[in-house]
Amino acid sequence: PIGFKWSNQSCAYDSLFTILYHVYVTSPEVWATYVSPQNNYLCLFEDLCKEVQGGDMSMEKMRAQLRTVLNKSNFEYFPLNHVGTSIDELCAEFL
């Protein structure tokens, strides 16, 4: 199955990123028209999806890169390691 392997405190990321990846893969026109142009995070997500589809990156590495970028932008809302992330904050940042 396509999806992310769970990692430490990855539930919020896995939930949102699985949905976004599904839209990217199954509805490229919708993605290009309504989703991708919204912000830099979604543009980065699209670039990483291309790497996943090309076999150059795993979904877990994609998640890790996105988590690192989010942590650098706001380490309080997007902590790494043993602290969870709010799905509300993640959606607000991405969407």
Biopython code that builds the backbone (N, CA, C, O; Angstrom):
import numpy as np
from Bio.PDB.StructureBuilder import StructureBuilder

atoms = [
    (1, "PRO", "N", (0.820, -1.206, 0.000)),
    (1, "PRO", "CA", (0.000, 0.000, 0.000)),
    (1, "PRO", "C", (0.859, 1.263, 0.000)),
    (1, "PRO", "O", (1.961, 1.281, 0.548)),
    (2, "ILE", "N", (0.341, 2.301, -0.617)),
    (2, "ILE", "CA", (1.039, 3.579, -0.640)),
    (2, "ILE", "C", (0.729, 4.310, 0.652)),
    (2, "ILE", "O", (-0.428, 4.408, 1.060)),
    (3, "GLY", "N", (1.745, 4.811, 1.277)),
    (3, "GLY", "CA", (1.571, 5.562, 2.511)),
    (3, "GLY", "C", (2.875, 5.621, 3.269)),
    (3, "GLY", "O", (3.900, 5.101, 2.827)),
    (4, "PHE", "N", (2.819, 6.260, 4.411)),
    (4, "PHE", "CA", (3.997, 6.455, 5.237)),
    (4, "PHE", "C", (4.089, 5.380, 6.305)),
    (4, "PHE", "O", (3.073, 4.961, 6.858)),
    (5, "LYS", "N", (5.299, 4.934, 6.596)),
    (5, "LYS", "CA", (5.530, 4.074, 7.748)),
    (5, "LYS", "C", (5.586, 4.985, 8.963)),
    (5, "LYS", "O", (6.290, 5.995, 8.963)),
    (6, "TRP", "N", (4.839, 4.623, 9.999)),
    (6, "TRP", "CA", (4.783, 5.460, 11.183)),
    (6, "TRP", "C", (6.171, 5.617, 11.784)),
    (6, "TRP", "O", (6.979, 4.688, 11.801)),
    (7, "SER", "N", (6.415, 6.815, 12.270)),
    (7, "SER", "CA", (7.654, 7.126, 12.952)),
    (7, "SER", "C", (7.300, 7.896, 14.212)),
    (7, "SER", "O", (6.134, 8.218, 14.441)),
    (8, "ASN", "N", (8.282, 8.186, 15.015)),
    (8, "ASN", "CA", (8.068, 8.897, 16.264)),
    (8, "ASN", "C", (7.247, 10.171, 16.064)),
    (8, "ASN", "O", (7.676, 11.096, 15.375)),
    (9, "GLN", "N", (6.088, 10.205, 16.662)),
    (9, "GLN", "CA", (5.240, 11.399, 16.652)),
    (9, "GLN", "C", (4.923, 11.885, 15.234)),
    (9, "GLN", "O", (4.910, 13.091, 14.988)),
    (10, "SER", "N", (4.672, 10.977, 14.314)),
    (10, "SER", "CA", (4.437, 11.377, 12.921)),
    (10, "SER", "C", (2.966, 11.374, 12.519)),
    (10, "SER", "O", (2.658, 11.615, 11.351)),
    (11, "CYS", "N", (2.062, 11.113, 13.436)),
    (11, "CYS", "CA", (0.646, 10.920, 13.079)),
    (11, "CYS", "C", (0.042, 12.109, 12.336)),
    (11, "CYS", "O", (-0.615, 11.923, 11.311)),
    (12, "ALA", "N", (0.253, 13.313, 12.830)),
    (12, "ALA", "CA", (-0.319, 14.494, 12.176)),
    (12, "ALA", "C", (0.237, 14.634, 10.762)),
    (12, "ALA", "O", (-0.505, 14.895, 9.815)),
    (13, "TYR", "N", (1.537, 14.459, 10.631)),
    (13, "TYR", "CA", (2.173, 14.566, 9.321)),
    (13, "TYR", "C", (1.672, 13.476, 8.379)),
    (13, "TYR", "O", (1.331, 13.746, 7.227)),
    (14, "ASP", "N", (1.631, 12.249, 8.876)),
    (14, "ASP", "CA", (1.182, 11.133, 8.044)),
    (14, "ASP", "C", (-0.245, 11.345, 7.557)),
    (14, "ASP", "O", (-0.560, 11.059, 6.401)),
    (15, "SER", "N", (-1.099, 11.840, 8.425)),
    (15, "SER", "CA", (-2.504, 12.062, 8.060)),
    (15, "SER", "C", (-2.628, 13.073, 6.932)),
    (15, "SER", "O", (-3.258, 12.795, 5.912)),
    (16, "LEU", "N", (-2.033, 14.237, 7.109)),
    (16, "LEU", "CA", (-2.152, 15.286, 6.095)),
    (16, "LEU", "C", (-1.386, 14.925, 4.826)),
    (16, "LEU", "O", (-1.909, 15.078, 3.722)),
    (17, "PHE", "N", (-0.166, 14.451, 4.973)),
    (17, "PHE", "CA", (0.656, 14.183, 3.797)),
    (17, "PHE", "C", (0.111, 13.029, 2.958)),
    (17, "PHE", "O", (0.271, 13.031, 1.737)),
    (18, "THR", "N", (-0.524, 12.053, 3.584)),
    (18, "THR", "CA", (-1.136, 10.960, 2.816)),
    (18, "THR", "C", (-2.273, 11.484, 1.949)),
    (18, "THR", "O", (-2.398, 11.096, 0.787)),
    (19, "ILE", "N", (-3.091, 12.352, 2.502)),
    (19, "ILE", "CA", (-4.196, 12.946, 1.734)),
    (19, "ILE", "C", (-3.650, 13.787, 0.586)),
    (19, "ILE", "O", (-4.100, 13.657, -0.553)),
    (20, "LEU", "N", (-2.683, 14.646, 0.885)),
    (20, "LEU", "CA", (-2.114, 15.495, -0.158)),
    (20, "LEU", "C", (-1.439, 14.665, -1.251)),
    (20, "LEU", "O", (-1.574, 14.971, -2.435)),
    (21, "TYR", "N", (-0.723, 13.630, -0.860)),
    (21, "TYR", "CA", (-0.057, 12.771, -1.844)),
    (21, "TYR", "C", (-1.089, 12.082, -2.736)),
    (21, "TYR", "O", (-0.888, 11.965, -3.945)),
    (22, "HIS", "N", (-2.167, 11.636, -2.155)),
    (22, "HIS", "CA", (-3.233, 10.989, -2.928)),
    (22, "HIS", "C", (-3.810, 11.960, -3.966)),
    (22, "HIS", "O", (-4.021, 11.583, -5.119)),
    (23, "VAL", "N", (-4.062, 13.193, -3.563)),
    (23, "VAL", "CA", (-4.576, 14.196, -4.510)),
    (23, "VAL", "C", (-3.547, 14.439, -5.609)),
    (23, "VAL", "O", (-3.895, 14.504, -6.788)),
    (24, "TYR", "N", (-2.289, 14.572, -5.223)),
    (24, "TYR", "CA", (-1.227, 14.810, -6.202)),
    (24, "TYR", "C", (-1.166, 13.691, -7.246)),
    (24, "TYR", "O", (-1.045, 13.959, -8.441)),
    (25, "VAL", "N", (-1.250, 12.447, -6.792)),
    (25, "VAL", "CA", (-1.107, 11.295, -7.687)),
    (25, "VAL", "C", (-2.358, 11.051, -8.522)),
    (25, "VAL", "O", (-2.260, 10.752, -9.712)),
    (26, "THR", "N", (-3.533, 11.176, -7.911)),
    (26, "THR", "CA", (-4.765, 10.783, -8.604)),
    (26, "THR", "C", (-5.454, 11.920, -9.344)),
    (26, "THR", "O", (-6.259, 11.668, -10.241)),
    (27, "SER", "N", (-5.158, 13.158, -8.991)),
    (27, "SER", "CA", (-5.840, 14.302, -9.618)),
    (27, "SER", "C", (-4.840, 15.405, -9.949)),
    (27, "SER", "O", (-4.890, 16.476, -9.344)),
    (28, "PRO", "N", (-3.936, 15.170, -10.892)),
    (28, "PRO", "CA", (-2.908, 16.170, -11.180)),
    (28, "PRO", "C", (-3.457, 17.524, -11.627)),
    (28, "PRO", "O", (-2.848, 18.559, -11.358)),
    (29, "GLU", "N", (-4.602, 17.521, -12.306)),
    (29, "GLU", "CA", (-5.182, 18.799, -12.742)),
    (29, "GLU", "C", (-5.678, 19.603, -11.544)),
    (29, "GLU", "O", (-5.465, 20.813, -11.462)),
    (30, "VAL", "N", (-6.334, 18.923, -10.627)),
    (30, "VAL", "CA", (-6.817, 19.586, -9.404)),
    (30, "VAL", "C", (-5.625, 20.104, -8.613)),
    (30, "VAL", "O", (-5.636, 21.237, -8.131)),
    (31, "TRP", "N", (-4.606, 19.278, -8.483)),
    (31, "TRP", "CA", (-3.411, 19.681, -7.742)),
    (31, "TRP", "C", (-2.799, 20.939, -8.362)),
    (31, "TRP", "O", (-2.531, 21.912, -7.657)),
    (32, "ALA", "N", (-2.581, 20.918, -9.672)),
    (32, "ALA", "CA", (-1.920, 22.033, -10.347)),
    (32, "ALA", "C", (-2.742, 23.311, -10.293)),
    (32, "ALA", "O", (-2.185, 24.405, -10.201)),
    (33, "THR", "N", (-4.052, 23.182, -10.348)),
    (33, "THR", "CA", (-4.921, 24.357, -10.388)),
    (33, "THR", "C", (-5.221, 24.925, -9.010)),
    (33, "THR", "O", (-5.189, 26.141, -8.822)),
    (34, "TYR", "N", (-5.510, 24.064, -8.053)),
    (34, "TYR", "CA", (-6.036, 24.533, -6.773)),
    (34, "TYR", "C", (-5.115, 24.358, -5.571)),
    (34, "TYR", "O", (-5.263, 25.071, -4.578)),
    (35, "VAL", "N", (-4.185, 23.440, -5.639)),
    (35, "VAL", "CA", (-3.416, 23.130, -4.441)),
    (35, "VAL", "C", (-2.004, 23.694, -4.502)),
    (35, "VAL", "O", (-1.630, 24.509, -3.659)),
    (36, "SER", "N", (-1.231, 23.282, -5.468)),
    (36, "SER", "CA", (0.191, 23.614, -5.524)),
    (36, "SER", "C", (0.508, 25.104, -5.440)),
    (36, "SER", "O", (1.429, 25.484, -4.718)),
    (37, "PRO", "N", (-0.223, 25.959, -6.152)),
    (37, "PRO", "CA", (0.171, 27.368, -6.147)),
    (37, "PRO", "C", (-0.091, 28.112, -4.834)),
    (37, "PRO", "O", (0.251, 29.290, -4.728)),
    (38, "GLN", "N", (-0.682, 27.466, -3.846)),
    (38, "GLN", "CA", (-1.097, 28.187, -2.643)),
    (38, "GLN", "C", (0.051, 28.751, -1.819)),
    (38, "GLN", "O", (-0.033, 29.887, -1.353)),
    (39, "ASN", "N", (1.115, 27.990, -1.630)),
    (39, "ASN", "CA", (2.211, 28.482, -0.791)),
    (39, "ASN", "C", (3.485, 27.684, -1.039)),
    (39, "ASN", "O", (3.480, 26.685, -1.760)),
    (40, "ASN", "N", (4.573, 28.140, -0.431)),
    (40, "ASN", "CA", (5.873, 27.499, -0.637)),
    (40, "ASN", "C", (5.926, 26.073, -0.100)),
    (40, "ASN", "O", (6.624, 25.228, -0.662)),
    (41, "TYR", "N", (5.193, 25.792, 0.986)),
    (41, "TYR", "CA", (5.190, 24.431, 1.534)),
    (41, "TYR", "C", (4.600, 23.446, 0.530)),
    (41, "TYR", "O", (5.127, 22.348, 0.346)),
    (42, "LEU", "N", (3.519, 23.837, -0.109)),
    (42, "LEU", "CA", (2.890, 22.940, -1.083)),
    (42, "LEU", "C", (3.739, 22.801, -2.342)),
    (42, "LEU", "O", (3.755, 21.740, -2.965)),
    (43, "CYS", "N", (4.438, 23.855, -2.716)),
    (43, "CYS", "CA", (5.362, 23.744, -3.853)),
    (43, "CYS", "C", (6.505, 22.788, -3.515)),
    (43, "CYS", "O", (6.900, 21.972, -4.348)),
    (44, "LEU", "N", (7.039, 22.890, -2.288)),
    (44, "LEU", "CA", (8.076, 21.959, -1.853)),
    (44, "LEU", "C", (7.526, 20.538, -1.808)),
    (44, "LEU", "O", (8.187, 19.597, -2.246)),
    (45, "PHE", "N", (6.320, 20.386, -1.280)),
    (45, "PHE", "CA", (5.687, 19.072, -1.223)),
    (45, "PHE", "C", (5.605, 18.475, -2.627)),
    (45, "PHE", "O", (5.904, 17.296, -2.817)),
    (46, "GLU", "N", (5.207, 19.270, -3.595)),
    (46, "GLU", "CA", (5.114, 18.791, -4.980)),
    (46, "GLU", "C", (6.477, 18.349, -5.503)),
    (46, "GLU", "O", (6.590, 17.295, -6.129)),
    (47, "ASP", "N", (7.503, 19.143, -5.251)),
    (47, "ASP", "CA", (8.848, 18.768, -5.701)),
    (47, "ASP", "C", (9.285, 17.435, -5.093)),
    (47, "ASP", "O", (9.868, 16.593, -5.775)),
    (48, "LEU", "N", (8.995, 17.257, -3.806)),
    (48, "LEU", "CA", (9.370, 16.013, -3.136)),
    (48, "LEU", "C", (8.538, 14.832, -3.642)),
    (48, "LEU", "O", (9.044, 13.714, -3.735)),
    (49, "CYS", "N", (7.267, 15.077, -3.967)),
    (49, "CYS", "CA", (6.429, 14.016, -4.547)),
    (49, "CYS", "C", (7.019, 13.523, -5.859)),
    (49, "CYS", "O", (6.996, 12.325, -6.143)),
    (50, "LYS", "N", (7.542, 14.433, -6.648)),
    (50, "LYS", "CA", (8.168, 14.044, -7.920)),
    (50, "LYS", "C", (9.363, 13.131, -7.667)),
    (50, "LYS", "O", (9.589, 12.173, -8.406)),
    (51, "GLU", "N", (10.127, 13.433, -6.617)),
    (51, "GLU", "CA", (11.272, 12.584, -6.284)),
    (51, "GLU", "C", (10.818, 11.203, -5.818)),
    (51, "GLU", "O", (11.433, 10.192, -6.157)),
    (52, "VAL", "N", (9.736, 11.169, -5.039)),
    (52, "VAL", "CA", (9.189, 9.885, -4.582)),
    (52, "VAL", "C", (8.724, 9.073, -5.784)),
    (52, "VAL", "O", (9.042, 7.890, -5.902)),
    (53, "GLN", "N", (7.974, 9.707, -6.667)),
    (53, "GLN", "CA", (7.470, 8.988, -7.841)),
    (53, "GLN", "C", (8.595, 8.515, -8.755)),
    (53, "GLN", "O", (8.483, 7.473, -9.400)),
    (54, "GLY", "N", (9.667, 9.279, -8.805)),
    (54, "GLY", "CA", (10.809, 8.892, -9.631)),
    (54, "GLY", "C", (11.689, 7.830, -8.990)),
    (54, "GLY", "O", (12.643, 7.350, -9.603)),
    (55, "GLY", "N", (11.368, 7.465, -7.756)),
    (55, "GLY", "CA", (12.151, 6.453, -7.057)),
    (55, "GLY", "C", (13.423, 6.975, -6.422)),
    (55, "GLY", "O", (14.259, 6.198, -5.961)),
    (56, "ASP", "N", (13.570, 8.298, -6.397)),
    (56, "ASP", "CA", (14.778, 8.903, -5.838)),
    (56, "ASP", "C", (14.681, 9.176, -4.343)),
    (56, "ASP", "O", (15.677, 9.530, -3.711)),
    (57, "MET", "N", (13.491, 9.016, -3.773)),
    (57, "MET", "CA", (13.283, 9.331, -2.367)),
    (57, "MET", "C", (12.155, 8.465, -1.832)),
    (57, "MET", "O", (11.208, 8.151, -2.554)),
    (58, "SER", "N", (12.257, 8.083, -0.575)),
    (58, "SER", "CA", (11.160, 7.357, 0.075)),
    (58, "SER", "C", (10.159, 8.363, 0.637)),
    (58, "SER", "O", (10.477, 9.537, 0.826)),
    (59, "MET", "N", (8.964, 7.889, 0.894)),
    (59, "MET", "CA", (7.954, 8.763, 1.491)),
    (59, "MET", "C", (8.396, 9.204, 2.887)),
    (59, "MET", "O", (8.104, 10.322, 3.313)),
    (60, "GLU", "N", (9.093, 8.331, 3.587)),
    (60, "GLU", "CA", (9.553, 8.674, 4.929)),
    (60, "GLU", "C", (10.619, 9.768, 4.896)),
    (60, "GLU", "O", (10.645, 10.638, 5.767)),
    (61, "LYS", "N", (11.488, 9.727, 3.905)),
    (61, "LYS", "CA", (12.486, 10.788, 3.771)),
    (61, "LYS", "C", (11.805, 12.105, 3.395)),
    (61, "LYS", "O", (12.204, 13.169, 3.868)),
    (62, "MET", "N", (10.783, 12.034, 2.551)),
    (62, "MET", "CA", (10.018, 13.226, 2.207)),
    (62, "MET", "C", (9.420, 13.839, 3.466)),
    (62, "MET", "O", (9.529, 15.045, 3.686)),
    (63, "ARG", "N", (8.785, 13.004, 4.296)),
    (63, "ARG", "CA", (8.194, 13.485, 5.548)),
    (63, "ARG", "C", (9.263, 14.121, 6.429)),
    (63, "ARG", "O", (9.042, 15.191, 6.997)),
    (64, "ALA", "N", (10.406, 13.480, 6.547)),
    (64, "ALA", "CA", (11.484, 14.002, 7.392)),
    (64, "ALA", "C", (11.960, 15.366, 6.906)),
    (64, "ALA", "O", (12.209, 16.261, 7.715)),
    (65, "GLN", "N", (12.086, 15.528, 5.605)),
    (65, "GLN", "CA", (12.517, 16.825, 5.069)),
    (65, "GLN", "C", (11.480, 17.906, 5.345)),
    (65, "GLN", "O", (11.826, 19.025, 5.724)),
    (66, "LEU", "N", (10.212, 17.568, 5.154)),
    (66, "LEU", "CA", (9.156, 18.546, 5.416)),
    (66, "LEU", "C", (9.093, 18.899, 6.898)),
    (66, "LEU", "O", (8.902, 20.064, 7.247)),
    (67, "ARG", "N", (9.249, 17.911, 7.769)),
    (67, "ARG", "CA", (9.253, 18.168, 9.215)),
    (67, "ARG", "C", (10.396, 19.105, 9.593)),
    (67, "ARG", "O", (10.218, 20.000, 10.419)),
    (68, "THR", "N", (11.559, 18.903, 8.996)),
    (68, "THR", "CA", (12.710, 19.752, 9.291)),
    (68, "THR", "C", (12.456, 21.189, 8.851)),
    (68, "THR", "O", (12.765, 22.128, 9.585)),
    (69, "VAL", "N", (11.900, 21.361, 7.672)),
    (69, "VAL", "CA", (11.585, 22.707, 7.172)),
    (69, "VAL", "C", (10.566, 23.386, 8.089)),
    (69, "VAL", "O", (10.724, 24.555, 8.441)),
    (70, "LEU", "N", (9.529, 22.657, 8.470)),
    (70, "LEU", "CA", (8.512, 23.220, 9.359)),
    (70, "LEU", "C", (9.101, 23.554, 10.724)),
    (70, "LEU", "O", (8.776, 24.593, 11.298)),
    (71, "ASN", "N", (9.956, 22.695, 11.246)),
    (71, "ASN", "CA", (10.593, 22.941, 12.538)),
    (71, "ASN", "C", (11.439, 24.202, 12.499)),
    (71, "ASN", "O", (11.457, 24.970, 13.461)),
    (72, "LYS", "N", (12.139, 24.420, 11.393)),
    (72, "LYS", "CA", (12.966, 25.626, 11.264)),
    (72, "LYS", "C", (12.111, 26.882, 11.196)),
    (72, "LYS", "O", (12.547, 27.949, 11.626)),
    (73, "SER", "N", (10.907, 26.769, 10.666)),
    (73, "SER", "CA", (10.034, 27.944, 10.570)),
    (73, "SER", "C", (9.348, 28.242, 11.897)),
    (73, "SER", "O", (9.084, 29.402, 12.213)),
    (74, "ASN", "N", (9.055, 27.187, 12.687)),
    (74, "ASN", "CA", (8.406, 27.393, 13.986)),
    (74, "ASN", "C", (8.617, 26.145, 14.850)),
    (74, "ASN", "O", (7.830, 25.200, 14.800)),
    (75, "PHE", "N", (9.684, 26.162, 15.636)),
    (75, "PHE", "CA", (10.033, 24.974, 16.420)),
    (75, "PHE", "C", (9.057, 24.700, 17.553)),
    (75, "PHE", "O", (9.008, 23.578, 18.055)),
    (76, "GLU", "N", (8.277, 25.697, 17.971)),
    (76, "GLU", "CA", (7.296, 25.466, 19.034)),
    (76, "GLU", "C", (6.094, 24.681, 18.513)),
    (76, "GLU", "O", (5.609, 23.775, 19.191)),
    (77, "TYR", "N", (5.616, 25.014, 17.332)),
    (77, "TYR", "CA", (4.473, 24.309, 16.754)),
    (77, "TYR", "C", (4.865, 22.992, 16.099)),
    (77, "TYR", "O", (4.063, 22.060, 16.039)),
    (78, "PHE", "N", (6.091, 22.915, 15.610)),
    (78, "PHE", "CA", (6.534, 21.738, 14.862)),
    (78, "PHE", "C", (7.814, 21.161, 15.461)),
    (78, "PHE", "O", (8.868, 21.168, 14.825)),
    (79, "PRO", "N", (7.708, 20.660, 16.695)),
    (79, "PRO", "CA", (8.889, 20.102, 17.361)),
    (79, "PRO", "C", (9.313, 18.782, 16.710)),
    (79, "PRO", "O", (8.530, 18.130, 16.019)),
    (80, "LEU", "N", (10.540, 18.420, 16.942)),
    (80, "LEU", "CA", (11.051, 17.145, 16.452)),
    (80, "LEU", "C", (11.159, 16.170, 17.618)),
    (80, "LEU", "O", (11.212, 16.578, 18.778)),
    (81, "ASN", "N", (11.190, 14.924, 17.309)),
    (81, "ASN", "CA", (11.413, 13.824, 18.248)),
    (81, "ASN", "C", (10.219, 13.513, 19.123)),
    (81, "ASN", "O", (9.170, 13.147, 18.592)),
    (82, "HIS", "N", (10.320, 13.637, 20.419)),
    (82, "HIS", "CA", (9.359, 13.037, 21.345)),
    (82, "HIS", "C", (8.163, 13.920, 21.693)),
    (82, "HIS", "O", (7.474, 13.644, 22.675)),
    (83, "VAL", "N", (7.905, 14.933, 20.947)),
    (83, "VAL", "CA", (6.764, 15.805, 21.209)),
    (83, "VAL", "C", (5.884, 15.812, 19.967)),
    (83, "VAL", "O", (6.380, 15.952, 18.849)),
    (84, "GLY", "N", (4.587, 15.662, 20.162)),
    (84, "GLY", "CA", (3.655, 15.617, 19.048)),
    (84, "GLY", "C", (3.409, 16.971, 18.413)),
    (84, "GLY", "O", (3.765, 18.013, 18.964)),
    (85, "THR", "N", (2.798, 16.933, 17.251)),
    (85, "THR", "CA", (2.433, 18.133, 16.506)),
    (85, "THR", "C", (0.927, 18.163, 16.353)),
    (85, "THR", "O", (0.298, 17.130, 16.123)),
    (86, "SER", "N", (0.355, 19.335, 16.480)),
    (86, "SER", "CA", (-1.083, 19.509, 16.327)),
    (86, "SER", "C", (-1.459, 19.452, 14.846)),
    (86, "SER", "O", (-0.873, 20.152, 14.020)),
    (87, "ILE", "N", (-2.433, 18.620, 14.526)),
    (87, "ILE", "CA", (-2.910, 18.557, 13.142)),
    (87, "ILE", "C", (-3.514, 19.898, 12.738)),
    (87, "ILE", "O", (-3.436, 20.289, 11.573)),
    (88, "ASP", "N", (-4.111, 20.601, 13.690)),
    (88, "ASP", "CA", (-4.672, 21.926, 13.399)),
    (88, "ASP", "C", (-3.587, 22.894, 12.951)),
    (88, "ASP", "O", (-3.746, 23.595, 11.952)),
    (89, "GLU", "N", (-2.486, 22.932, 13.690)),
    (89, "GLU", "CA", (-1.390, 23.839, 13.336)),
    (89, "GLU", "C", (-0.766, 23.447, 12.000)),
    (89, "GLU", "O", (-0.416, 24.307, 11.192)),
    (90, "LEU", "N", (-0.632, 22.155, 11.778)),
    (90, "LEU", "CA", (-0.047, 21.679, 10.530)),
    (90, "LEU", "C", (-0.921, 22.058, 9.334)),
    (90, "LEU", "O", (-0.415, 22.538, 8.320)),
    (91, "CYS", "N", (-2.215, 21.846, 9.451)),
    (91, "CYS", "CA", (-3.139, 22.217, 8.369)),
    (91, "CYS", "C", (-3.152, 23.723, 8.149)),
    (91, "CYS", "O", (-3.190, 24.183, 7.008)),
    (92, "ALA", "N", (-3.122, 24.486, 9.224)),
    (92, "ALA", "CA", (-3.119, 25.946, 9.093)),
    (92, "ALA", "C", (-1.872, 26.416, 8.350)),
    (92, "ALA", "O", (-1.939, 27.349, 7.550)),
    (93, "GLU", "N", (-0.754, 25.783, 8.608)),
    (93, "GLU", "CA", (0.496, 26.171, 7.959)),
    (93, "GLU", "C", (0.518, 25.749, 6.491)),
    (93, "GLU", "O", (0.973, 26.505, 5.633)),
    (94, "PHE", "N", (0.032, 24.556, 6.203)),
    (94, "PHE", "CA", (0.082, 24.012, 4.849)),
    (94, "PHE", "C", (-1.042, 24.522, 3.965)),
    (94, "PHE", "O", (-0.834, 24.791, 2.782)),
    (95, "LEU", "N", (-2.223, 24.655, 4.532)),
    (95, "LEU", "CA", (-3.387, 24.981, 3.726)),
    (95, "LEU", "C", (-3.841, 26.377, 4.015)),
    (95, "LEU", "O", (-4.819, 26.841, 3.428)),
]
sb = StructureBuilder()
sb.init_structure("model")
sb.init_model(0)
sb.init_chain("A")
sb.init_seg("    ")
for serial, (resi, resn, name, xyz) in enumerate(atoms, 1):
    if name == "N":
        sb.init_residue(resn, " ", resi, " ")
    sb.init_atom(name, np.array(xyz, "f"), 0.0, 1.0, " ", f" {name:<3s}", serial, name[0])
structure = sb.get_structure()
